[in-house]
Amino acid sequence: MSANANGFIVSSELPRSASSAADNAGDATPAPTTLTTAPPATAGAVLHTGAEAPAQPPSDGELRASAPQPHSPDDSQALALPPPGVHRQVVRHGERRFVILDLPRVDEASLHALRATLQDLRPQALAVELDTQRLEWIGNQESWQALNLIDVLKARKGTLLNAYLALRIFQKRFGSFDGTEPGDEFRVAMEEAERSEAPLHLVDRDMTITGLRAWRRSPLWMRLILILTMTFGSFRRTKARPASEHRDRVQRRLKRLERSLPAAKAAFVDERDAHLACSIEAIDAPEVVAVLSTVHADRVATLLQAGPRPEACSNAVPPKSLFSRIFPWVISAAIIATFILGFALGDPSTIRQALLTWFLVNGVCTAIATSAALAHPLTILASSLSAPIVSLNPAVGAGMVGGLVQLLIAPPSIKELEQVGDDIARLKGWWQNRLAKIALVFILANLGSTIGTVVALLMFPDLFGS
């Protein structure tokens, strides 16, 4: 536990080990677990599971309402209805209590209600759905302004930038916002933690790990769908809807996401549900209040009730497959070997024609793709000239060259850095916002160079066979 630059007492929790979980589960008589919920749309509705559970307990966060039942005085605070706009679930597990808060609709009224709820609960420990990087970006507005994008691209940390943009799109698509931004509820929680000097626990998984797990667990054709979804799937603005409708809409969208991109859904939703539950359970406090997004709240409550499994809370980044590690070098070696053998054994004029074909096809395809991003002419020129060369080195891509040149020529303004989340929710925003355009150049230049490499290789047999 430590204090960060913003003055918060921060603890980034790791899931408990399997052995400690087994020790806790080794009591002769397991303590009953009670889950109560007080959704604003159904005033007075209380859910009981565990010792007082109905015959068919709810699963996957689905809520089964029943009439309120008598409880001990100790439960009075747990069952008190939160202000309208705040959805609260209370999970009792042995002597511990977990209070899960989420805002079905994020607006000024619900943020005010969340603040009042946190002040009323006076949490011993406060958990938020953030990782260290997002804490800095949300808690310190100047962090975006101080972000050195050149260093990000040079250090080959484009994954970090793309993961952030993907997460913003995900939040926009699955959240309901009215004059607010994704993460505003977590900012309120952070402010209340600072005011009350309550320990602030970061319980989400590092977003770079989440992005890499989604990417590397997807086959090639699903990666293309993921890129298209990231680029073109975010153009519709999320309409603010009544809180009573939002949960059903979230479940419908999750089902569609699972059908189209199962690996992405698993990484961005299912695995994070398990990680959040494990991290919350690992907090060393008898009572924990957690502020989560609606897409995760129900499932996390269910997992806490059942007892999270530490083995399901993986932070490991899947290694690149053997094929993906070897194939680029095989292609490069084959191309170089073709030219060497051609010069040694073949007709020099044919080799010159093959070289010309390689440079022209690769360069033209990259130029067309980069032009689609409306990149600066110098960016298009640099990308197209470098593509035939960097294609032979899998460690460097045309997108890296194009992104760096575009950044040097047209660096994003402070306003664009702050508004990238809103801008990428519109079709023209990807081309108007200069930070988003850099990401677009990075993606499209690499795509164009890959297409050019494939097309040129397909043309080689005709050249050498003639």
C-alpha positions, 0 to 999 in steps of 0.5 A: 500500500502506498500513496501515489502522486495524487495523494491517494492511499493506493493498493493494487490488490493481487488475488489470493493464492489457491492455498489461502483460498483452500484454507478459508474453505476448509472450515467444517461448517461453511458460513452462510452467504447472503446477497442482497440488492436494492435496484432503484427500479424496484424499490424495496426489492431484496434478493436472498441467496445462500441460506435463505435462497429460493429453490433456483438461485439466480446465476450470472448476476441475474436478480430474483426479487422477493419481499423484504424479510426480517433481518438482524440490526446489523443488516440495517445499513446493508439493506437501506435503499441507496439513492435513486440512480445507484444500484447496490448489491451486498454480498455476505461471505462468512464474517465479511461483507462486500458492497458492490455499487454501479451506476446504470446511467451515468449523469450528474444526478447519479454521480451526486447520488454515488457520492452521498452513498459513499459518504453514508457507507463510510467504507473501510476499504474502497475498490475501484475498477481501475488499473495503475495506468488508468488511475493516473489518466483519470486522477491526473488530467495533466498526465495525458498532456505530458504523454510523450507519444514519440517515446511510446511509439519508439518503445513499441508501446503502441499496444498500450495506446490501442488498448486504451482506445479499445477500452474507451470504445468498449465503455462507450458502447456498453455504458449509458452516459448523459453529459458525463464521461466513462470513468467519472464514477471512479473519479467520484470514488477517488475523491471520496477516498481522498476526503475520508482517507480510506484506502483506495484499491485498484482491482482491475487488470492492467489494460495492456494485458487485457488487450494482448490477451484478446489479440493473441487468443484471436485467430487471424480472421478474428483479428481483422474483425477486431480491428474493424470493430475497433475502428468502425464499431464505435461510430454510433454514440451511446444514447442515454437510456433509463436505468431500468432498460440499461441492464437488459441492453448490456446483456443483449450486446454482450451476447452479440459480442460473444457470437462475433468476437468470443476471444475479445469478449472473454478477455474484456468481460469474463476474465476481468469479472474473475480478476475483479472478484479475486482482487476484491476478495483479496483486500484485507478488510472485513467490509469492502465497498467496490465501485464497478461498471454495470457490465461487470457488477452483477457477475462480480457479485455472483462470483464473490457469493460463490467464492472466486477461484484464484486459478481463474484470475490470470495475469499472464500474457499468452505467448505468441504462437510458434507460427506467428513468431516464425512465419514473418522471419520465414517470409523475410528469409524466403524473399532474400533467398529468392533474390540472392539465388536469382542474382546467382543463377537467374537472368539479371533482367528478371531479377531487376523486374522482380525487385521493381515489382517488390518495391512498387507493389509494396510501396503502392499498397502502403501508400493507398492504405496510408492515404485512406487515413488522410495522412500528411503527404510526407507520411504517405511518402515515408511509409511507402518508401520504407515499406519494401525495406521494413517488410523484410524485418518483422521487428519494424513495420511501416506503421511505426514509420508512418506513425512517427512521421505523422506525429512529428508533422502533426502532433496532437493538441492538448484538447485532442488528447483529452477529447480522443474518447469522444472523437473516436465515437464519431466516424469523422473523429478518427480523421479529425483528431490527430491522436486518433489519426496516428493510431489509424496511420499505424494500423492502415500502413501495416495493413497495406504493407502486409497486403503488398507483401502478399501480392508481390509474393504471388506475382513472383512465380510468374516473373521467374517462370517466364 
